[in-house]
Amino acid sequence: MVENRPWLTLLRHLILLLGIFIIGLPIWVALVAATHPASDFVSGILPLWFGDQGWDNLKTALFNEVGLGVSVSASRMLWNSFVMAMVIAVGKIIISMMSAYAIVYFRFPLRRTCFWLIFITLMLPVEVRILPTYEVVSNLGMLNSYAGLTIPLIASATATFLFRQFFMSVPDSLLEAARMDGAGPIRFFKDILLPLSTNNIAALFVILFIYGWNQYLWPLLVTTDDQYYTIVMAIKRLMASDNGVVPWNLIMTTTILAMLPPVLVVLIMQKLFVKGLIEQEK
Amino acid sequence: MHDKSVFRHRLLPYLLVAPQLIITLVFFIWPAGQAFYQSFRVEDAFGFSTEFVWFENFIYLLSEPEYWTSVRVTAVFSGLVAVSGMALALLLAVMADKVVRAGRFYQTMLIWPYAVAPVVAAILWVMLLNPSIGIITYWLSKLGYQWNYVANSGQAMTLVVIASVWKQISYNFIFFIAGLQAIPRSLIEAAAIDGARPFRRFWQIVFPLLSPTAFFLLVVNVVYAFFDTFAIIHATTQGGPGNTTKTLVYKVYSDGFVGLDLGSSSAQSVLLMIMVIALTVVQFRYVEKRVQY
């Protein structure tokens, strides 16, 4: 501390607490709303203190059909989201590592072409080429399948670049030593490069898991069968009730279920996640 | 690409790049080419007949007042999201940086919204600002302010900006905190000994040293406002009332999937792509020169 002025310190804490209050307010209200019976919302404004229906609402959301055009339970949607997030995270890490390994540790014809083809994808967010990508997936018969939900989102230039950067920073002497001991490319990868990358992989996994879990537009387009709905994309559908009474308690229970897994991942892996995020983007 | 000692192998490298390359070609390059191709064609909604029309889609699009409304909406929206999101995050980061004890607590409490999906952020704020049951709506009415984002375009914009900023603030915060912690303490102490007060120290030392971070965040935030806020708009205003929150990305979606106007939607995609690339290039070319490292 350069100087010590109590009122300044106090002001700092006040501003931070105010920030936390504003950021936390929606969660507080959502948690409270999830513990009330639906009838509590008809009369007027949202309650600010907990009711006693929390457990019932949770059971209803998890095991019954959610209703309002979603004829599948939240537990099924949580499972779909989990599969999607896991396949995207693991798939991206595997194929990015493989291609980065090839580009850094091998010289082969068309290496540059491969590199640029992958690089170009950085410029094309999925929202921009959404219609033709949808057509491709539809032509391949991949609508309403886990493959359709995940594979188009797996190719990722960012992850490839992260691994490329990291592999280039690995000292050459390691490779020389490994070769002197007679290790081939696969052995070098498995025994030396992979253990060195564990931190990168873990951090990337956290970021990609959240990315996959939170996908919205893509699942909205490729799933018309409720069995494949992800929880994040289905929430909005719950709001579309037109018979007057919006079941805010169930919507909020589902909303909390939808955000709990990624938030827990961030909180538990905080250090790794922050490090990975900053390394990834810089 | 610098020289690195490498393996010699004929087949293996191809096997290694194959999965990524196949997915990239099938789900990126091919659809992007398709978007370009379609942008030069007119197709009826059922796909029975198509015609190659060169730039007609673009000319028609650019003569449409609705498109320019969307351009203006996007500019205002991204500006508001980037500026207010970064300013708030910077304020919180500067405050948290100086707190020695409990710093970790504040950091944890401030970064978790990163993990929340944009659509979830939208639902949460819709609940708080709902015209009939919203608690903030209620507080505002106590203050004599009528809030109804469904009917009022300014309020609709406010709602989507609030939800977007709320979601993005933790991301900006993480980068500002990292940037602040990289500034050498000795610099600030030296300035303090020379009699510079906190405000002056911030503007003359900390802020310039933070400008690369701020520049990076500016690019990221504008791209975020362009693309990742689709879910927020889709779940709240759906572009309304009367197109006043219909951003360019939302228009691509609604013209393509709802309106089934493939030619126009593709033309919009192509323009959007050009815009994003141009934006990035311009920012790197001109802004970076004025940024101090």
Chai-1 contact restraints between the chains, C-beta under 6 A:
chainA,res_idxA,chainB,res_idxB,connection_type,confidence,min_distance_angstrom,max_distance_angstrom,comment,restraint_id
A,V2,B,E189,contact,1.0,0.0,6.0,A-B,restraint_1
A,V2,B,A192,contact,1.0,0.0,6.0,A-B,restraint_2
A,R12,B,M95,contact,1.0,0.0,6.0,A-B,restraint_3
A,I15,B,M95,contact,1.0,0.0,6.0,A-B,restraint_4
A,L16,B,M95,contact,1.0,0.0,6.0,A-B,restraint_5
A,L16,B,Y106,contact,1.0,0.0,6.0,A-B,restraint_6
A,G19,B,L92,contact,1.0,0.0,6.0,A-B,restraint_7
A,I20,B,M109,contact,1.0,0.0,6.0,A-B,restraint_8
A,P26,B,L124,contact,1.0,0.0,6.0,A-B,restraint_9
A,P26,B,L128,contact,1.0,0.0,6.0,A-B,restraint_10
A,A30,B,L124,contact,1.0,0.0,6.0,A-B,restraint_11
A,F41,B,I133,contact,1.0,0.0,6.0,A-B,restraint_12
A,I45,B,I133,contact,1.0,0.0,6.0,A-B,restraint_13
A,I45,B,I135,contact,1.0,0.0,6.0,A-B,restraint_14
A,I45,B,Y138,contact,1.0,0.0,6.0,A-B,restraint_15
A,L46,B,I133,contact,1.0,0.0,6.0,A-B,restraint_16
A,L46,B,I135,contact,1.0,0.0,6.0,A-B,restraint_17
A,I95,B,P19,contact,1.0,0.0,6.0,A-B,restraint_18
A,I95,B,Q20,contact,1.0,0.0,6.0,A-B,restraint_19
A,M98,B,L16,contact,1.0,0.0,6.0,A-B,restraint_20
A,S99,B,V17,contact,1.0,0.0,6.0,A-B,restraint_21
A,S99,B,Q20,contact,1.0,0.0,6.0,A-B,restraint_22
A,Y101,B,L16,contact,1.0,0.0,6.0,A-B,restraint_23
A,A102,B,P13,contact,1.0,0.0,6.0,A-B,restraint_24
A,A102,B,L16,contact,1.0,0.0,6.0,A-B,restraint_25
A,A102,B,V17,contact,1.0,0.0,6.0,A-B,restraint_26
A,Y105,B,V6,contact,1.0,0.0,6.0,A-B,restraint_27
A,Y105,B,F7,contact,1.0,0.0,6.0,A-B,restraint_28
A,F106,B,V6,contact,1.0,0.0,6.0,A-B,restraint_29
A,F106,B,F7,contact,1.0,0.0,6.0,A-B,restraint_30
A,F106,B,P13,contact,1.0,0.0,6.0,A-B,restraint_31
A,R107,B,V6,contact,1.0,0.0,6.0,A-B,restraint_32
A,F108,B,P13,contact,1.0,0.0,6.0,A-B,restraint_33
A,C114,B,V17,contact,1.0,0.0,6.0,A-B,restraint_34
A,C114,B,L21,contact,1.0,0.0,6.0,A-B,restraint_35
A,L117,B,T24,contact,1.0,0.0,6.0,A-B,restraint_36
A,I118,B,T24,contact,1.0,0.0,6.0,A-B,restraint_37
A,T121,B,T24,contact,1.0,0.0,6.0,A-B,restraint_38
A,T121,B,F28,contact,1.0,0.0,6.0,A-B,restraint_39
A,M123,B,I277,contact,1.0,0.0,6.0,A-B,restraint_40
A,L124,B,A32,contact,1.0,0.0,6.0,A-B,restraint_41
A,P125,B,F227,contact,1.0,0.0,6.0,A-B,restraint_42
A,E127,B,F227,contact,1.0,0.0,6.0,A-B,restraint_43
A,E127,B,V249,contact,1.0,0.0,6.0,A-B,restraint_44
A,V128,B,S269,contact,1.0,0.0,6.0,A-B,restraint_45
A,V128,B,L272,contact,1.0,0.0,6.0,A-B,restraint_46
A,V128,B,M273,contact,1.0,0.0,6.0,A-B,restraint_47
A,R129,B,P31,contact,1.0,0.0,6.0,A-B,restraint_48
A,R129,B,A32,contact,1.0,0.0,6.0,A-B,restraint_49
A,R129,B,A35,contact,1.0,0.0,6.0,A-B,restraint_50
A,L131,B,G256,contact,1.0,0.0,6.0,A-B,restraint_51
A,L131,B,S265,contact,1.0,0.0,6.0,A-B,restraint_52
A,P132,B,P31,contact,1.0,0.0,6.0,A-B,restraint_53
A,P132,B,Q34,contact,1.0,0.0,6.0,A-B,restraint_54
A,P132,B,A35,contact,1.0,0.0,6.0,A-B,restraint_55
A,T133,B,F27,contact,1.0,0.0,6.0,A-B,restraint_56
A,T133,B,P31,contact,1.0,0.0,6.0,A-B,restraint_57
A,V136,B,P31,contact,1.0,0.0,6.0,A-B,restraint_58
A,P152,B,F27,contact,1.0,0.0,6.0,A-B,restraint_59
A,I154,B,I23,contact,1.0,0.0,6.0,A-B,restraint_60
A,A155,B,Q20,contact,1.0,0.0,6.0,A-B,restraint_61
A,A155,B,I23,contact,1.0,0.0,6.0,A-B,restraint_62
A,A155,B,T24,contact,1.0,0.0,6.0,A-B,restraint_63
A,D172,B,S5,contact,1.0,0.0,6.0,A-B,restraint_64
A,L175,B,S5,contact,1.0,0.0,6.0,A-B,restraint_65
A,P185,B,F7,contact,1.0,0.0,6.0,A-B,restraint_66
A,I210,B,A115,contact,1.0,0.0,6.0,A-B,restraint_67
A,N214,B,A117,contact,1.0,0.0,6.0,A-B,restraint_68
A,Y216,B,V119,contact,1.0,0.0,6.0,A-B,restraint_69
A,Y216,B,A231,contact,1.0,0.0,6.0,A-B,restraint_70
A,L217,B,F230,contact,1.0,0.0,6.0,A-B,restraint_71
A,V232,B,A117,contact,1.0,0.0,6.0,A-B,restraint_72
A,I235,B,I123,contact,1.0,0.0,6.0,A-B,restraint_73
A,K236,B,V119,contact,1.0,0.0,6.0,A-B,restraint_74
A,K236,B,A235,contact,1.0,0.0,6.0,A-B,restraint_75
A,T255,B,V120,contact,1.0,0.0,6.0,A-B,restraint_76
A,T255,B,I123,contact,1.0,0.0,6.0,A-B,restraint_77
A,A258,B,V120,contact,1.0,0.0,6.0,A-B,restraint_78
A,M259,B,V116,contact,1.0,0.0,6.0,A-B,restraint_79
A,M259,B,V120,contact,1.0,0.0,6.0,A-B,restraint_80
A,P262,B,A115,contact,1.0,0.0,6.0,A-B,restraint_81
A,V263,B,W112,contact,1.0,0.0,6.0,A-B,restraint_82
A,V263,B,A115,contact,1.0,0.0,6.0,A-B,restraint_83
A,V266,B,W112,contact,1.0,0.0,6.0,A-B,restraint_84
A,V266,B,A115,contact,1.0,0.0,6.0,A-B,restraint_85
A,V274,B,I174,contact,1.0,0.0,6.0,A-B,restraint_86
A,I278,B,A178,contact,1.0,0.0,6.0,A-B,restraint_87
